[in-house]
Amino acid sequence: MGQEDARILTADRIRDAATVIVVRDAATRPRVLMGRRGGAAAFMPNKVVFPGGSVDPGDAEVPLASPLPDPCRSRLDRAGEATPEALAAAAIRELWEETGQIAGARGTWSDAPPGWRDFAATGHRPEARHLRYVFRAITPPGRPRRFDARFFVLPAERLAGDPDDVSRGDGELRHLAWVELDAARKLDLPFVTAIALGEIAARLPDLSAPDRVPFLGPEEAVKDAARPPG
């Protein structure tokens, strides 16, 4: 294999990822927590997205205060893929890093790994029991980065802190805000984000695990993104 072939394979590698759709006031005035990616970002610059990102190597070893419930855990437990625990931990970590919001239970965590020490310093341990696995999508070929993203929904009332305090986010997502669904649809969303938002909106106020997890494969994403609106 030549260097150019190796470069192409590396660039096209599909990374496991987790995304969190935090929904506030689902039964009355539903809003979702979203932010805008920076213009210099290698992946989806300037797009408005939900908090999320790649699974880190150590996420599978993070001790969760509570596990993912079934059927979500069993649906994610597939040979050769990231474990349900790694995906849940990544979702909680990315939510914390990008927004400062805590999906956790009160408890001490003296041996937290480096990427989790700020989270542990809040007096919480990561808690997965309120996450619900609701959507999956794989980035089509040809993008600067490709992800196998599992989307989780989390009711805002299950956050451990003030849902309006996003001051502790790391700055990767700018202009963080609770956005009403009609307004969110008019923003500059990635195609996959728009599809995931539509799946959630169609089931509101129900935030439980769906009977079937919708899956947007890379071929479907290419075809649907190419269709004219309307």
N, C-alpha and C positions, 0 to 999 in steps of 0.2 A: 504494500500500500504506500503510495507516494504521500508527500507532505500535504499537497493540495487536497487529496482524498481524505486524509485525516482531519484537515481543517473543516471540510464540509460536514463530515460526520459529527464533529464536535459542535459545530454551530447549529446543527439540526437535532441535537440531542433533546429529548423530551424530559423535562424536569417535573417531578412531583410538586404540586403546589396546593395551597389551601386558601380559600377566600371566605370572609365572614360578612353576611348581610345582616346588620343589626337593625331590627324593626321596632319603631316606637309607636305606641298608641295604635296598635293594629286594628282595633275594633272601632275606633272613633275618627282619628285623623292620622292615618298611617304615614310615617316618614322613615327614611333610611339614611344611615350615616355614610357620607361620601366625601371624597376629596379629589383634588386635581393633581395629576402627576406633573413633575417639572418638565420644562421644555427640553432639557438636556438628557432626559431619561432615554436609555437605549431601547426600552420597550414601551410602546404606547405613550409617547410624549404628549403632554397637554391634555390627555384624556381624563375624564371624570370617572372614577372607579370606586369600588368597595375596598376596604382594607384587605390585604392578602399578599402572599408571596411564596417563595420556594420553601420546601421542607429542608431544614438543616440536618446535617448528619447526626447531631446529638438529640434531635427531637424525639426519636424513638425511645430514648432512655429517660426522658423526663417523667418523674412520678406524678401522675395525675391524682388530684384529691378525690375525684370521682370519674368513673369511666364513661365513655359514650354508651347510651342506651341502645338496645335493639329496637327496631331492625337496623338502625344506622350502622352499628358496629359490624354486624354480620354482612351487610351489603358492601362494606369497605374492606373486609377481610378476604383478600384475593391473593393467591400465590403469585410471587414475583413482583408485587406492587408494594408501595409504602404501607406500613401497618396502620390500622385505624388509630392507634395511640400516637404515632408520629404525625399523622394528618391533623388530629385534634390539637396536639401540642403546637404545631405550626400555625394553625388558625388562631389560637389564643395568643401566641407570641407575636404574630404579625399585627393583630388587633392592638396589643399593648404598644408595640414599637411605633406604629404609625399614627395612633390616636391617643395613647395614654389611657385607654379604657381597659378595665380589668374584668376578665371572665374568670373569677377565682373565688375560692372559699377561704375564710380566715384560718390562718395557721402559720407556724414557723417553718422555715425552709433554710436550714443552716448550710447545707452543702449544694446550693444551687449552682449550676454551671455558669461560665462567664456570660453567656448570652441571656441569662435569666436573673442575674443578681439584682438588677434594678426592680424587676417585677417582684422578687422575693422581699426586697426592702420595704414594699408597701404592706407587708404582713399578710400576704395571700399565697396560696398555692393554686396552680392552674386547675380549673374545674371544667370537665367536659359534659356533665350530665344535662346541661340545658341546650347544648348544640344539637341541631337536626340537619342531617345530610339531605340536601334537596336538589342538587343539580351537579352535572359533570360536563366538562368541555375540554377538548384537546385543540391547541393552537394549530392551524394549518401549516403545511410546509412553506418554506420560503420566508418566514418571519425572522427577525434578528434573534429572537429567543422563542422557544416552544415550551409550553407547559401542559401538563395533565392536571387540570385544576378541579378540585372538589369544592363545591360551594356549600357552606353551612349557614343556616339561619339561626339567629339568637334574639330573643325578645329583650328589648332594652331594659325592662324592669329586672332582668337577671344580672345586669352589670353591677359590680360591687361598689362603684363610686357615683359621683355626680355625672349624669349623661351629658351635661352641657359643658363639662370641663375637658377640653381637648388640648390643654396647654402643655401636656407632657409628651405629645407626639414628637417624633424625631425629625419632622420636616419633610419627609419623603412625599407625603400628601399635603397639599396646600389648600387653604380655604375650606377646611373641614366644616361640614354643616349637616344638620338634619334637614333633608330635602323631601318635600311632599312628592308623591308618586307622579302626579301629572307634570310637575315642574321637572322632575328627574328625567322624564322621557324626552324633554326638549333640550337637554344638555348634550355636550359632545361626548357621547358614550362609545366605548368599544362595542362592536357588534355582539360579542358574547355577553357583555355586561347588560346590554339591552334585553337580550333573550332571557337571561337569568332574572332580571327585574320583572319581566312579563310573567314568568312562571310563578313568582312569588305573589304578584298582584292578583293573578287569577284565582288564588286560593284564599286570599285574605277574607276574614281575620284568622283563618286557620294557619298556624305556624308549626303544626306537627309534621312528622315525616310523611311524605306522600306515599300513595300506594305503589307508585313506580317512580324511580328517579330518572328524570329526563337526561338524555345523553346527547351532546352535540359533538359528533366526531369531526375530524379534520375535513373530510370530504363534504359533509353537510354544511360546515361553516363557510367553505369556499363558495359553494353554490348559492347559499342564502345571502351571503354578503354581496354577491354580484347582482342580486335582483333589484330592479328599480323600486323605490318606495311606493306604497299605495296598493 
